[in-house]
Amino acid sequence: MNLDGKSRKEVGAFGESVVAEYLKHRGMNIVDRNVARKTGELDLIAQEGDTLHFVEVKTLLVEEFPRGGAARDEYDPSVNLHEAKIRKVARTAEWYVAEVDWEGEWQVDGALVWLRRRDGVARVQYLPQIV
């Protein structure tokens, strides 16, 4: 799938779908997506055993994937996964846990997605327990 002409919102939604499939292939169940509350939005909520995972997804459209070594800024979606954003996700997760009376463990995770513009091929880096 060529991603030329896609909006930021469409690219972000595609990145979230890629991560949802990534999590499913690793045995997690997707419980909910794009849950909005007054404190913020939760991109993906997945369950693995008795643990809920609140996954913040950051997607970047690239011409080519970064090669070896540390990613340069233009290839690094983690720059948008900063401390203030993580706190906002954690606060929203607290609301969600209270609303659904969740009794088990929960954690905030991150997922970085690089999408190659010409064909939509994705590279995912999953970051468990970023809080």
A tleap script that builds the chain and sets N, CA, C and O, in Angstrom:
source leaprc.protein.ff14SB
mol = sequence {
  NMET ASN LEU ASP GLY LYS SER ARG LYS GLU
  VAL GLY ALA PHE GLY GLU SER VAL VAL ALA
  GLU TYR LEU LYS HIE ARG GLY MET ASN ILE
  VAL ASP ARG ASN VAL ALA ARG LYS THR GLY
  GLU LEU ASP LEU ILE ALA GLN GLU GLY ASP
  THR LEU HIE PHE VAL GLU VAL LYS THR LEU
  LEU VAL GLU GLU PHE PRO ARG GLY GLY ALA
  ALA ARG ASP GLU TYR ASP PRO SER VAL ASN
  LEU HIE GLU ALA LYS ILE ARG LYS VAL ALA
  ARG THR ALA GLU TRP TYR VAL ALA GLU VAL
  ASP TRP GLU GLY GLU TRP GLN VAL ASP GLY
  ALA LEU VAL TRP LEU ARG ARG ARG ASP GLY
  VAL ALA ARG VAL GLN TYR LEU PRO GLN ILE
  CVAL
}
set mol.1.N position { 0.847 -1.170 0.000 }
set mol.1.CA position { 0.000 0.000 0.000 }
set mol.1.C position { 0.898 1.241 0.000 }
set mol.1.O position { 1.715 1.429 0.901 }
set mol.2.N position { 0.738 2.055 -0.992 }
set mol.2.CA position { 1.470 3.315 -1.068 }
set mol.2.C position { 0.809 4.316 -0.126 }
set mol.2.O position { -0.411 4.483 -0.155 }
set mol.3.N position { 1.600 4.979 0.702 }
set mol.3.CA position { 1.049 5.897 1.703 }
set mol.3.C position { 1.137 7.361 1.283 }
set mol.3.O position { 0.842 8.251 2.080 }
set mol.4.N position { 1.544 7.621 0.026 }
set mol.4.CA position { 1.561 9.004 -0.465 }
set mol.4.C position { 0.158 9.595 -0.386 }
set mol.4.O position { -0.821 8.929 -0.721 }
set mol.5.N position { 0.067 10.826 0.051 }
set mol.5.CA position { -1.216 11.518 0.107 }
set mol.5.C position { -2.067 11.189 1.313 }
set mol.5.O position { -3.156 11.744 1.467 }
set mol.6.N position { -1.602 10.303 2.169 }
set mol.6.CA position { -2.372 9.973 3.376 }
set mol.6.C position { -2.154 11.065 4.422 }
set mol.6.O position { -1.057 11.609 4.551 }
set mol.7.N position { -3.211 11.375 5.160 }
set mol.7.CA position { -3.124 12.392 6.208 }
set mol.7.C position { -2.380 11.822 7.416 }
set mol.7.O position { -2.201 10.610 7.539 }
set mol.8.N position { -1.950 12.726 8.308 }
set mol.8.CA position { -1.293 12.279 9.547 }
set mol.8.C position { -2.207 11.356 10.337 }
set mol.8.O position { -1.761 10.368 10.921 }
set mol.9.N position { -3.498 11.693 10.349 }
set mol.9.CA position { -4.466 10.869 11.087 }
set mol.9.C position { -4.564 9.466 10.474 }
set mol.9.O position { -4.619 8.473 11.199 }
set mol.10.N position { -4.584 9.389 9.140 }
set mol.10.CA position { -4.649 8.088 8.475 }
set mol.10.C position { -3.373 7.274 8.717 }
set mol.10.O position { -3.439 6.067 8.951 }
set mol.11.N position { -2.229 7.930 8.660 }
set mol.11.CA position { -0.952 7.252 8.917 }
set mol.11.C position { -0.916 6.746 10.357 }
set mol.11.O position { -0.494 5.617 10.608 }
set mol.12.N position { -1.357 7.577 11.304 }
set mol.12.CA position { -1.399 7.172 12.704 }
set mol.12.C position { -2.328 5.995 12.936 }
set mol.12.O position { -1.988 5.075 13.680 }
set mol.13.N position { -3.498 6.012 12.309 }
set mol.13.CA position { -4.453 4.907 12.449 }
set mol.13.C position { -3.871 3.618 11.866 }
set mol.13.O position { -4.058 2.536 12.422 }
set mol.14.N position { -3.166 3.744 10.741 }
set mol.14.CA position { -2.532 2.569 10.140 }
set mol.14.C position { -1.448 2.015 11.075 }
set mol.14.O position { -1.334 0.802 11.248 }
set mol.15.N position { -0.663 2.903 11.669 }
set mol.15.CA position { 0.360 2.479 12.632 }
set mol.15.C position { -0.249 1.756 13.819 }
set mol.15.O position { 0.299 0.756 14.282 }
set mol.16.N position { -1.381 2.250 14.320 }
set mol.16.CA position { -2.061 1.588 15.434 }
set mol.16.C position { -2.549 0.198 15.030 }
set mol.16.O position { -2.472 -0.743 15.819 }
set mol.17.N position { -3.048 0.070 13.805 }
set mol.17.CA position { -3.501 -1.238 13.314 }
set mol.17.C position { -2.335 -2.216 13.208 }
set mol.17.O position { -2.476 -3.398 13.525 }
set mol.18.N position { -1.185 -1.716 12.760 }
set mol.18.CA position { 0.013 -2.549 12.671 }
set mol.18.C position { 0.389 -3.062 14.062 }
set mol.18.O position { 0.689 -4.244 14.231 }
set mol.19.N position { 0.373 -2.174 15.050 }
set mol.19.CA position { 0.734 -2.570 16.418 }
set mol.19.C position { -0.299 -3.548 16.982 }
set mol.19.O position { 0.067 -4.497 17.675 }
set mol.20.N position { -1.574 -3.330 16.697 }
set mol.20.CA position { -2.604 -4.259 17.170 }
set mol.20.C position { -2.324 -5.666 16.639 }
set mol.20.O position { -2.422 -6.637 17.389 }
set mol.21.N position { -1.979 -5.785 15.366 }
set mol.21.CA position { -1.648 -7.093 14.793 }
set mol.21.C position { -0.375 -7.666 15.428 }
set mol.21.O position { -0.290 -8.862 15.707 }
set mol.22.N position { 0.594 -6.802 15.644 }
set mol.22.CA position { 1.855 -7.202 16.297 }
set mol.22.C position { 1.561 -7.818 17.669 }
set mol.22.O position { 2.100 -8.870 18.009 }
set mol.23.N position { 0.706 -7.159 18.450 }
set mol.23.CA position { 0.371 -7.647 19.793 }
set mol.23.C position { -0.410 -8.961 19.735 }
set mol.23.O position { -0.166 -9.868 20.530 }
set mol.24.N position { -1.344 -9.059 18.794 }
set mol.24.CA position { -2.120 -10.294 18.632 }
set mol.24.C position { -1.202 -11.470 18.321 }
set mol.24.O position { -1.368 -12.558 18.872 }
set mol.25.N position { -0.235 -11.247 17.439 }
set mol.25.CA position { 0.694 -12.320 17.081 }
set mol.25.C position { 1.571 -12.733 18.260 }
set mol.25.O position { 2.180 -13.802 18.229 }
set mol.26.N position { 1.642 -11.920 19.271 }
set mol.26.CA position { 2.420 -12.243 20.470 }
set mol.26.C position { 1.522 -12.719 21.615 }
set mol.26.O position { 1.952 -12.789 22.766 }
set mol.27.N position { 0.276 -13.043 21.285 }
set mol.27.CA position { -0.611 -13.666 22.253 }
set mol.27.C position { -1.473 -12.726 23.071 }
set mol.27.O position { -2.168 -13.166 23.987 }
set mol.28.N position { -1.442 -11.443 22.760 }
set mol.28.CA position { -2.283 -10.500 23.502 }
set mol.28.C position { -3.651 -10.370 22.834 }
set mol.28.O position { -3.794 -10.569 21.628 }
set mol.29.N position { -4.638 -10.035 23.639 }
set mol.29.CA position { -5.989 -9.791 23.148 }
set mol.29.C position { -6.232 -8.283 23.147 }
set mol.29.O position { -6.017 -7.624 24.164 }
set mol.30.N position { -6.672 -7.736 22.029 }
set mol.30.CA position { -6.982 -6.302 21.959 }
set mol.30.C position { -8.351 -6.089 22.589 }
set mol.30.O position { -9.358 -6.606 22.106 }
set mol.31.N position { -8.375 -5.320 23.675 }
set mol.31.CA position { -9.594 -5.087 24.447 }
set mol.31.C position { -10.335 -3.855 23.926 }
set mol.31.O position { -11.564 -3.852 23.852 }
set mol.32.N position { -9.590 -2.813 23.568 }
set mol.32.CA position { -10.211 -1.564 23.137 }
set mol.32.C position { -9.196 -0.733 22.358 }
set mol.32.O position { -7.988 -0.957 22.436 }
set mol.33.N position { -9.722 0.236 21.602 }
set mol.33.CA position { -8.870 1.137 20.818 }
set mol.33.C position { -9.431 2.547 20.891 }
set mol.33.O position { -10.642 2.751 20.967 }
set mol.34.N position { -8.524 3.513 20.868 }
set mol.34.CA position { -8.878 4.937 20.805 }
set mol.34.C position { -9.938 5.339 21.825 }
set mol.34.O position { -10.974 5.905 21.476 }
set mol.35.N position { -9.661 5.037 23.080 }
set mol.35.CA position { -10.563 5.392 24.172 }
set mol.35.C position { -10.220 6.810 24.621 }
set mol.35.O position { -9.112 7.071 25.089 }
set mol.36.N position { -11.175 7.717 24.475 }
set mol.36.CA position { -10.946 9.123 24.836 }
set mol.36.C position { -11.660 9.454 26.139 }
set mol.36.O position { -12.826 9.110 26.338 }
set mol.37.N position { -10.942 10.118 27.007 }
set mol.37.CA position { -11.479 10.643 28.263 }
set mol.37.C position { -10.994 12.076 28.386 }
set mol.37.O position { -10.179 12.524 27.579 }
set mol.38.N position { -11.484 12.806 29.389 }
set mol.38.CA position { -11.081 14.201 29.507 }
set mol.38.C position { -9.586 14.360 29.790 }
set mol.38.O position { -9.021 15.428 29.555 }
set mol.39.N position { -8.946 13.305 30.292 }
set mol.39.CA position { -7.514 13.377 30.585 }
set mol.39.C position { -6.641 13.015 29.385 }
set mol.39.O position { -5.431 13.240 29.420 }
set mol.40.N position { -7.231 12.456 28.323 }
set mol.40.CA position { -6.449 12.090 27.152 }
set mol.40.C position { -7.052 10.910 26.419 }
set mol.40.O position { -8.194 10.520 26.660 }
set mol.41.N position { -6.256 10.349 25.514 }
set mol.41.CA position { -6.712 9.209 24.716 }
set mol.41.C position { -5.761 8.034 24.885 }
set mol.41.O position { -4.546 8.200 24.995 }
set mol.42.N position { -6.353 6.837 24.902 }
set mol.42.CA position { -5.581 5.598 24.965 }
set mol.42.C position { -5.620 4.962 23.576 }
set mol.42.O position { -6.696 4.632 23.076 }
set mol.43.N position { -4.461 4.789 22.952 }
set mol.43.CA position { -4.422 4.259 21.590 }
set mol.43.C position { -4.893 2.815 21.532 }
set mol.43.O position { -5.825 2.487 20.798 }
set mol.44.N position { -4.251 1.964 22.299 }
set mol.44.CA position { -4.603 0.541 22.316 }
set mol.44.C position { -4.618 0.039 23.755 }
set mol.44.O position { -3.776 0.415 24.571 }
set mol.45.N position { -5.593 -0.820 24.046 }
set mol.45.CA position { -5.630 -1.505 25.331 }
set mol.45.C position { -5.625 -2.987 25.013 }
set mol.45.O position { -6.523 -3.492 24.340 }
set mol.46.N position { -4.605 -3.680 25.501 }
set mol.46.CA position { -4.451 -5.109 25.247 }
set mol.46.C position { -4.393 -5.843 26.578 }
set mol.46.O position { -3.990 -5.287 27.600 }
set mol.47.N position { -4.799 -7.089 26.541 }
set mol.47.CA position { -4.735 -7.912 27.744 }
set mol.47.C position { -3.856 -9.129 27.480 }
set mol.47.O position { -3.981 -9.811 26.463 }
set mol.48.N position { -2.972 -9.371 28.426 }
set mol.48.CA position { -2.132 -10.567 28.398 }
set mol.48.C position { -2.232 -11.182 29.784 }
set mol.48.O position { -1.724 -10.623 30.756 }
set mol.49.N position { -2.880 -12.318 29.872 }
set mol.49.CA position { -3.111 -12.938 31.172 }
set mol.49.C position { -3.973 -12.024 32.021 }
set mol.49.O position { -5.045 -11.599 31.589 }
set mol.50.N position { -3.506 -11.714 33.240 }
set mol.50.CA position { -4.277 -10.839 34.125 }
set mol.50.C position { -3.709 -9.423 34.149 }
set mol.50.O position { -3.881 -8.698 35.129 }
set mol.51.N position { -3.028 -9.027 33.060 }
set mol.51.CA position { -2.451 -7.690 32.971 }
set mol.51.C position { -3.019 -6.932 31.780 }
set mol.51.O position { -3.042 -7.440 30.659 }
set mol.52.N position { -3.478 -5.704 32.037 }
set mol.52.CA position { -3.875 -4.809 30.956 }
set mol.52.C position { -2.661 -3.993 30.531 }
set mol.52.O position { -1.898 -3.516 31.371 }
set mol.53.N position { -2.489 -3.840 29.234 }
set mol.53.CA position { -1.400 -3.047 28.671 }
set mol.53.C position { -2.017 -1.852 27.946 }
set mol.53.O position { -2.770 -2.026 26.988 }
set mol.54.N position { -1.702 -0.656 28.396 }
set mol.54.CA position { -2.140 0.577 27.747 }
set mol.54.C position { -0.989 1.006 26.848 }
set mol.54.O position { 0.052 1.449 27.332 }
set mol.55.N position { -1.179 0.873 25.536 }
set mol.55.CA position { -0.087 1.038 24.589 }
set mol.55.C position { -0.225 2.367 23.840 }
set mol.55.O position { -1.189 2.588 23.107 }
set mol.56.N position { 0.755 3.236 24.042 }
set mol.56.CA position { 0.839 4.499 23.316 }
set mol.56.C position { 1.647 4.242 22.048 }
set mol.56.O position { 2.791 3.793 22.115 }
set mol.57.N position { 1.048 4.529 20.894 }
set mol.57.CA position { 1.673 4.248 19.603 }
set mol.57.C position { 2.142 5.557 18.974 }
set mol.57.O position { 1.387 6.525 18.885 }
set mol.58.N position { 3.391 5.568 18.544 }
set mol.58.CA position { 3.956 6.708 17.816 }
set mol.58.C position { 4.430 6.209 16.473 }
set mol.58.O position { 5.250 5.294 16.397 }
set mol.59.N position { 3.911 6.814 15.398 }
set mol.59.CA position { 4.178 6.364 14.039 }
set mol.59.C position { 4.890 7.455 13.258 }
set mol.59.O position { 4.585 8.640 13.397 }
set mol.60.N position { 5.836 7.039 12.441 }
set mol.60.CA position { 6.563 7.976 11.594 }
set mol.60.C position { 6.624 7.408 10.184 }
set mol.60.O position { 6.979 6.247 9.985 }
set mol.61.N position { 6.275 8.234 9.215 }
set mol.61.CA position { 6.350 7.870 7.806 }
set mol.61.C position { 7.761 8.173 7.316 }
set mol.61.O position { 8.245 9.293 7.482 }
set mol.62.N position { 8.425 7.192 6.717 }
set mol.62.CA position { 9.809 7.363 6.269 }
set mol.62.C position { 9.961 6.919 4.813 }
set mol.62.O position { 9.181 6.112 4.308 }
set mol.63.N position { 10.972 7.460 4.160 }
set mol.63.CA position { 11.300 7.007 2.806 }
set mol.63.C position { 11.988 5.646 2.881 }
set mol.63.O position { 11.671 4.738 2.113 }
set mol.64.N position { 12.934 5.513 3.816 }
set mol.64.CA position { 13.654 4.258 4.045 }
set mol.64.C position { 13.809 4.059 5.548 }
set mol.64.O position { 13.823 5.028 6.307 }
set mol.65.N position { 13.923 2.812 5.977 }
set mol.65.CA position { 14.135 2.520 7.386 }
set mol.65.C position { 15.532 2.967 7.796 }
set mol.65.O position { 16.460 2.919 6.989 }
set mol.66.N position { 15.689 3.402 9.049 }
set mol.66.CA position { 17.026 3.767 9.525 }
set mol.66.C position { 17.934 2.547 9.501 }
set mol.66.O position { 17.485 1.421 9.714 }
set mol.67.N position { 19.196 2.779 9.245 }
set mol.67.CA position { 20.159 1.671 9.184 }
set mol.67.C position { 21.066 1.728 10.401 }
set mol.67.O position { 21.664 2.767 10.680 }
set mol.68.N position { 21.174 0.626 11.127 }
set mol.68.CA position { 22.122 0.456 12.227 }
set mol.68.C position { 22.315 1.662 13.126 }
set mol.68.O position { 21.890 2.767 12.792 }
set mol.69.N position { 22.947 1.453 14.253 }
set mol.69.CA position { 23.287 2.537 15.172 }
set mol.69.C position { 22.066 3.267 15.697 }
set mol.69.O position { 20.930 2.835 15.499 }
set mol.70.N position { 22.315 4.369 16.362 }
set mol.70.CA position { 21.242 5.185 16.925 }
set mol.70.C position { 20.473 5.863 15.800 }
set mol.70.O position { 21.063 6.351 14.836 }
set mol.71.N position { 19.178 5.888 15.931 }
set mol.71.CA position { 18.340 6.535 14.915 }
set mol.71.C position { 18.546 8.047 14.967 }
set mol.71.O position { 18.634 8.649 16.037 }
set mol.72.N position { 18.619 8.633 13.785 }
set mol.72.CA position { 18.680 10.091 13.731 }
set mol.72.C position { 17.291 10.627 14.041 }
set mol.72.O position { 16.307 9.897 13.921 }
set mol.73.N position { 17.197 11.889 14.437 }
set mol.73.CA position { 15.911 12.453 14.842 }
set mol.73.C position { 14.814 12.247 13.813 }
set mol.73.O position { 13.679 11.954 14.186 }
set mol.74.N position { 15.122 12.392 12.507 }
set mol.74.CA position { 14.062 12.255 11.522 }
set mol.74.C position { 13.527 10.828 11.444 }
set mol.74.O position { 12.461 10.603 10.871 }
set mol.75.N position { 14.248 9.863 12.010 }
set mol.75.CA position { 13.797 8.486 12.017 }
set mol.75.C position { 13.335 8.030 13.394 }
set mol.75.O position { 13.125 6.835 13.604 }
set mol.76.N position { 13.176 8.938 14.319 }
set mol.76.CA position { 12.929 8.542 15.699 }
set mol.76.C position { 11.573 9.013 16.217 }
set mol.76.O position { 11.454 10.132 16.715 }
set mol.77.N position { 10.537 8.155 16.099 }
set mol.77.CA position { 9.217 8.554 16.617 }
set mol.77.C position { 9.184 8.675 18.131 }
set mol.77.O position { 8.229 9.225 18.679 }
set mol.78.N position { 10.209 8.171 18.824 }
set mol.78.CA position { 10.202 8.234 20.288 }
set mol.78.C position { 10.304 9.666 20.802 }
set mol.78.O position { 10.004 9.912 21.970 }
set mol.79.N position { 10.720 10.623 19.963 }
set mol.79.CA position { 10.794 12.008 20.429 }
set mol.79.C position { 9.416 12.516 20.844 }
set mol.79.O position { 9.309 13.457 21.630 }
set mol.80.N position { 8.360 11.893 20.314 }
set mol.80.CA position { 7.001 12.272 20.701 }
set mol.80.C position { 6.463 11.426 21.857 }
set mol.80.O position { 5.314 11.584 22.269 }
set mol.81.N position { 7.290 10.543 22.366 }
set mol.81.CA position { 6.904 9.708 23.502 }
set mol.81.C position { 7.649 10.220 24.731 }
set mol.81.O position { 8.421 9.496 25.360 }
set mol.82.N position { 7.398 11.477 25.053 }
set mol.82.CA position { 8.111 12.157 26.133 }
set mol.82.C position { 7.384 12.003 27.471 }
set mol.82.O position { 6.260 11.503 27.527 }
set mol.83.N position { 8.033 12.434 28.526 }
set mol.83.CA position { 7.537 12.234 29.887 }
set mol.83.C position { 6.127 12.788 30.106 }
set mol.83.O position { 5.301 12.129 30.735 }
set mol.84.N position { 5.845 13.979 29.600 }
set mol.84.CA position { 4.508 14.565 29.790 }
set mol.84.C position { 3.435 13.717 29.115 }
set mol.84.O position { 2.352 13.532 29.671 }
set mol.85.N position { 3.724 13.203 27.927 }
set mol.85.CA position { 2.765 12.356 27.211 }
set mol.85.C position { 2.536 11.055 27.975 }
set mol.85.O position { 1.402 10.593 28.100 }
set mol.86.N position { 3.605 10.473 28.478 }
set mol.86.CA position { 3.487 9.217 29.222 }
set mol.86.C position { 2.659 9.418 30.492 }
set mol.86.O position { 1.837 8.570 30.840 }
set mol.87.N position { 2.873 10.540 31.183 }
set mol.87.CA position { 2.069 10.839 32.390 }
set mol.87.C position { 0.593 10.966 32.031 }
set mol.87.O position { -0.271 10.487 32.766 }
set mol.88.N position { 0.305 11.606 30.910 }
set mol.88.CA position { -1.080 11.787 30.460 }
set mol.88.C position { -1.733 10.429 30.171 }
set mol.88.O position { -2.888 10.199 30.530 }
set mol.89.N position { -0.998 9.551 29.533 }
set mol.89.CA position { -1.514 8.209 29.251 }
set mol.89.C position { -1.754 7.461 30.557 }
set mol.89.O position { -2.781 6.800 30.709 }
set mol.90.N position { -0.824 7.556 31.496 }
set mol.90.CA position { -0.975 6.873 32.782 }
set mol.90.C position { -2.197 7.386 33.542 }
set mol.90.O position { -2.926 6.595 34.141 }
set mol.91.N position { -2.432 8.709 33.526 }
set mol.91.CA position { -3.621 9.269 34.196 }
set mol.91.C position { -4.902 8.754 33.542 }
set mol.91.O position { -5.860 8.406 34.232 }
set mol.92.N position { -4.915 8.706 32.222 }
set mol.92.CA position { -6.096 8.227 31.514 }
set mol.92.C position { -6.296 6.735 31.781 }
set mol.92.O position { -7.429 6.274 31.912 }
set mol.93.N position { -5.205 5.988 31.861 }
set mol.93.CA position { -5.299 4.555 32.187 }
set mol.93.C position { -5.893 4.360 33.581 }
set mol.93.O position { -6.682 3.439 33.795 }
set mol.94.N position { -5.522 5.215 34.521 }
set mol.94.CA position { -6.093 5.130 35.874 }
set mol.94.C position { -7.606 5.306 35.828 }
set mol.94.O position { -8.333 4.584 36.510 }
set mol.95.N position { -8.091 6.263 35.028 }
set mol.95.CA position { -9.537 6.460 34.871 }
set mol.95.C position { -10.183 5.198 34.300 }
set mol.95.O position { -11.214 4.740 34.792 }
set mol.96.N position { -9.567 4.645 33.258 }
set mol.96.CA position { -10.120 3.470 32.600 }
set mol.96.C position { -10.208 2.287 33.568 }
set mol.96.O position { -11.230 1.605 33.630 }
set mol.97.N position { -9.141 2.052 34.315 }
set mol.97.CA position { -9.101 0.947 35.277 }
set mol.97.C position { -10.215 1.103 36.316 }
set mol.97.O position { -10.869 0.129 36.686 }
set mol.98.N position { -10.422 2.337 36.780 }
set mol.98.CA position { -11.489 2.595 37.760 }
set mol.98.C position { -12.873 2.391 37.134 }
set mol.98.O position { -13.763 1.820 37.763 }
set mol.99.N position { -13.047 2.857 35.905 }
set mol.99.CA position { -14.353 2.746 35.237 }
set mol.99.C position { -14.774 1.302 35.021 }
set mol.99.O position { -15.948 0.969 35.181 }
set mol.100.N position { -13.833 0.448 34.662 }
set mol.100.CA position { -14.177 -0.945 34.361 }
set mol.100.C position { -13.968 -1.868 35.562 }
set mol.100.O position { -14.113 -3.085 35.445 }
set mol.101.N position { -13.624 -1.281 36.731 }
set mol.101.CA position { -13.374 -2.062 37.948 }
set mol.101.C position { -12.351 -3.168 37.717 }
set mol.101.O position { -12.548 -4.306 38.144 }
set mol.102.N position { -11.261 -2.827 37.042 }
set mol.102.CA position { -10.204 -3.814 36.762 }
set mol.102.C position { -9.492 -4.184 38.061 }
set mol.102.O position { -9.037 -3.307 38.795 }
set mol.103.N position { -9.398 -5.461 38.338 }
set mol.103.CA position { -8.794 -5.945 39.576 }
set mol.103.C position { -7.349 -6.413 39.389 }
set mol.103.O position { -6.619 -6.578 40.367 }
set mol.104.N position { -6.938 -6.626 38.147 }
set mol.104.CA position { -5.603 -7.165 37.899 }
set mol.104.C position { -4.538 -6.089 37.795 }
set mol.104.O position { -4.764 -4.926 38.127 }
set mol.105.N position { -3.374 -6.507 37.325 }
set mol.105.CA position { -2.257 -5.585 37.106 }
set mol.105.C position { -2.495 -4.786 35.822 }
set mol.105.O position { -3.274 -5.184 34.956 }
set mol.106.N position { -1.811 -3.666 35.729 }
set mol.106.CA position { -1.841 -2.902 34.480 }
set mol.106.C position { -0.545 -2.134 34.335 }
set mol.106.O position { 0.141 -1.844 35.315 }
set mol.107.N position { -0.222 -1.810 33.092 }
set mol.107.CA position { 1.010 -1.073 32.834 }
set mol.107.C position { 0.865 -0.244 31.567 }
set mol.107.O position { 0.007 -0.508 30.724 }
set mol.108.N position { 1.720 0.761 31.451 }
set mol.108.CA position { 1.762 1.609 30.262 }
set mol.108.C position { 2.968 1.182 29.431 }
set mol.108.O position { 4.097 1.145 29.920 }
set mol.109.N position { 2.706 0.861 28.164 }
set mol.109.CA position { 3.741 0.451 27.231 }
set mol.109.C position { 3.780 1.446 26.070 }
set mol.109.O position { 2.860 2.244 25.892 }
set mol.110.N position { 4.828 1.386 25.307 }
set mol.110.CA position { 4.943 2.208 24.111 }
set mol.110.C position { 5.215 1.327 22.911 }
set mol.110.O position { 5.721 0.213 23.046 }
set mol.111.N position { 4.877 1.830 21.739 }
set mol.111.CA position { 5.202 1.144 20.491 }
set mol.111.C position { 5.602 2.201 19.473 }
set mol.111.O position { 4.864 3.155 19.229 }
set mol.112.N position { 6.768 2.021 18.888 }
set mol.112.CA position { 7.260 2.925 17.860 }
set mol.112.C position { 7.110 2.226 16.517 }
set mol.112.O position { 7.486 1.064 16.365 }
set mol.113.N position { 6.558 2.942 15.548 }
set mol.113.CA position { 6.312 2.358 14.235 }
set mol.113.C position { 6.933 3.249 13.166 }
set mol.113.O position { 6.695 4.456 13.125 }
set mol.114.N position { 7.729 2.632 12.307 }
set mol.114.CA position { 8.224 3.304 11.114 }
set mol.114.C position { 7.475 2.697 9.941 }
set mol.114.O position { 7.497 1.479 9.762 }
set mol.115.N position { 6.809 3.525 9.133 }
set mol.115.CA position { 6.093 3.050 7.949 }
set mol.115.C position { 6.811 3.565 6.709 }
set mol.115.O position { 7.026 4.768 6.559 }
set mol.116.N position { 7.181 2.642 5.820 }
set mol.116.CA position { 7.841 3.050 4.585 }
set mol.116.C position { 6.787 3.559 3.611 }
set mol.116.O position { 5.840 2.846 3.280 }
set mol.117.N position { 6.959 4.791 3.158 }
set mol.117.CA position { 5.972 5.499 2.340 }
set mol.117.C position { 5.576 4.736 1.076 }
set mol.117.O position { 4.391 4.651 0.756 }
set mol.118.N position { 6.539 4.189 0.363 }
set mol.118.CA position { 6.246 3.640 -0.963 }
set mol.118.C position { 5.408 2.372 -0.951 }
set mol.118.O position { 4.707 2.084 -1.921 }
set mol.119.N position { 5.474 1.589 0.166 }
set mol.119.CA position { 4.757 0.319 0.154 }
set mol.119.C position { 4.034 -0.019 1.469 }
set mol.119.O position { 3.391 -1.064 1.566 }
set mol.120.N position { 4.136 0.852 2.472 }
set mol.120.CA position { 3.428 0.616 3.733 }
set mol.120.C position { 4.042 -0.459 4.605 }
set mol.120.O position { 3.444 -0.853 5.606 }
set mol.121.N position { 5.226 -0.945 4.249 }
set mol.121.CA position { 5.901 -1.932 5.094 }
set mol.121.C position { 6.252 -1.258 6.416 }
set mol.121.O position { 6.669 -0.100 6.447 }
set mol.122.N position { 6.078 -2.000 7.502 }
set mol.122.CA position { 6.251 -1.417 8.837 }
set mol.122.C position { 7.386 -2.090 9.594 }
set mol.122.O position { 7.684 -3.269 9.402 }
set mol.123.N position { 8.001 -1.306 10.449 }
set mol.123.CA position { 8.950 -1.805 11.435 }
set mol.123.C position { 8.438 -1.339 12.791 }
set mol.123.O position { 8.139 -0.158 12.969 }
set mol.124.N position { 8.333 -2.262 13.753 }
set mol.124.CA position { 7.777 -1.969 15.072 }
set mol.124.C position { 8.838 -2.212 16.149 }
set mol.124.O position { 9.561 -3.209 16.122 }
set mol.125.N position { 8.908 -1.284 17.082 }
set mol.125.CA position { 9.713 -1.494 18.282 }
set mol.125.C position { 8.769 -1.371 19.471 }
set mol.125.O position { 8.189 -0.309 19.699 }
set mol.126.N position { 8.614 -2.452 20.227 }
set mol.126.CA position { 7.706 -2.471 21.372 }
set mol.126.C position { 8.495 -2.149 22.637 }
set mol.126.O position { 9.567 -2.711 22.864 }
set mol.127.N position { 7.965 -1.242 23.460 }
set mol.127.CA position { 8.633 -0.795 24.667 }
set mol.127.C position { 7.750 -1.084 25.877 }
set mol.127.O position { 6.898 -0.263 26.217 }
set mol.128.N position { 7.930 -2.228 26.533 }
set mol.128.CA position { 7.086 -2.556 27.691 }
set mol.128.C position { 7.433 -1.699 28.904 }
set mol.128.O position { 8.582 -1.309 29.109 }
set mol.129.N position { 6.420 -1.423 29.689 }
set mol.129.CA position { 6.544 -0.694 30.978 }
set mol.129.C position { 7.403 0.560 30.886 }
set mol.129.O position { 8.493 0.632 31.454 }
set mol.130.N position { 6.889 1.546 30.157 }
set mol.130.CA position { 7.646 2.802 30.013 }
set mol.130.C position { 7.427 3.756 31.175 }
set mol.130.O position { 8.053 4.814 31.231 }
set mol.131.N position { 6.548 3.398 32.102 }
set mol.131.CA position { 6.336 4.241 33.278 }
set mol.131.C position { 7.147 3.688 34.431 }
set mol.131.O position { 7.119 4.245 35.528 }
savepdb mol mol.pdb
quit
